[in-house]
Each structure stands twice: as C-alpha cells, then as structure tokens.
C-alpha cells in the first residue's frame, strides 16, 4: 500500500536481492565503493548504479545492462574520493577558463579510446575522434617504449606533446596509467609553459 | 656505432653525440620503412633501432590523423615524450620523409637544450 506520509528512506538492496539480480540479468557488479548511494526514487528492481565512467560515456554505446568487458578498476571512483565525473567536470572547466585558444580538453580511457568526458570550447574539432586519436597515440608509444627497452622494465610514460604548426596537443597520463587527460591548443593564444602548468593542476584535481 | 661520417645523417648523429650532455640514444630513421639511416646508443638497455621502428608507427598515426580527421591544416613538426627520468624527442625532417629520434636523461639536460641541439643538427640532414 502506498503511503504518501511514509518517511523518506534511502533504499538499499540487500545482498540476496543483489545476488538474485545478477542471476537474472547476467550483470556482474563492478567494484563499487562501499558508500555508493542507491538512488532513492528508483523502483526496487533497478540494478545498482554503474560507475560514473559508464554514465558519462557517449550515447553511441547502447545502455545495455550487461557490459561484455569488465570496467577497469581505476574508472570507478576510489572509496572516499569525490566521484570521477564531478572532479573531471571541474578539472575541464578550470582548463577552459585558464587557457585561451583551447580547442579540445578531454578525459579518455586509454584501453578503449572512449571519452569519459570531452569539451570543445570553440567547436572546431570533433571531440570523439580526437579522444580516440590521443588514446591510440599513447598505446602505440607504450608499445615503442616496451620494445626499445632491452633487458629492463620499460620506462613509464608520463606525458606526450605533439607540435603541429598551428596546434599543440598535450597528453598526460593520470589515474595509474588508466586514463588520459589531453588538450589541444592554438599556440598563438596560449603558451606551452602555461598549458603545462594548467594541465598539471587539472591532473592533480582528477587525482 | 652504427653511423658513417660520409653521410649527412651520420654527421648529424656524430654532432649530437658531441653536443648533448646526458644523451641516451639517437637515431635518424626513414618514415616509410622505419629503418635507421644512422644511430647510436650510450645505454645497454635501450635499442635505438627498435625505438625508431616502433615510433615510425606513432609518427604515421599522427600524420594520418591530421589528414583524415581534417584536424589541422598545419604540418607535424615534432613530438616530445616524457617518461620517468627521460625525455624522448622526435623531430620530422625533409617534410616528414625522415625523422630524428633522441632520448636524453632529464637530470643532465633540460628540454630547451635538447630541442635546440636537435634543431641545429637536423637542419643539416637533407
């Protein structure tokens, strides 16, 4: 019986309900932080909220409840930290404010090339292909470092800067090498040192 | 010691060895084939031949992206790769027909010196 005066409670599925849910949908629960808030207004049959990376992914991916590949652990927010989607939005806004002539700023998953979030302030460049290009660049460069190292562990990639005559591409690996923070700038409007400092600050915000 | 004084590429490699403190490895490679025209390594743990071969893919991927995405009307000039304790620099020469690959220790050199030395010596490779 629906009681409109019932006190508002946050619904949280019990472990048995979760187990039953997994059997029905075949959906394996990703490593969620223990404090993940359940949505209070959803029907009790809803699956637990996926990590924010999946929420912010472009709509081209169908909203299927059963992802084939497991989400990387680093894409889920670390327990106790602010959610990735919030910090990313903040970090990208900082970059847009600090850097005039910014053409693209985005956070991308390196393994897949899927943009977690992208901004194109001047609408000149397409965000998704640029994100894919940057992720592929990092994967190829890691391959090169791996093969160039003889008898030792390959060096850990930190940053890539690509200079084109009318664009600067700055890529920075964040979150234990799982995600890529990258920007594209017009070098006539922003200098490289300013951009590197701003990118460092944004990387610190994301963690 | 994989370079010859008789070629411009070999002379550029020799000049860089003389001018750049903290040099780990240097190579001049053909962008189409990925093979080295001249190379030198100061480290037993770094192969400039493999580095040039695999970085050819990195360069070609960037060139493709510029053309196919209509990302820019400009030309690819150079790339800088920062790894822990090292800078790796790639500079395209002869309109992208060749590139120079340089790895330096970031404790012994700063980025401006490495880029400047590379710019000076790559101008002679034609």
Interface residues (C-beta under 8 A of the other chain):
Chain A: X125 X126 X129 X130 X133 X136 X137 X140 X141 X143 X144 X145 X147 X148 X149 X150 X151 X152 X155 X156 X157 X158 X159 X160 X161 X162 X163 X164 X165 X166 X167
Chain B: X44 X45 X46 X47 X48 X50 X51 X53 X54 X55 X57 X58 X61 X62 X65 X66 X69 X71 X72 X73 X74 X75 X76 X77 X78 X79 X80 X81 X82 X83 X84 X85 X86
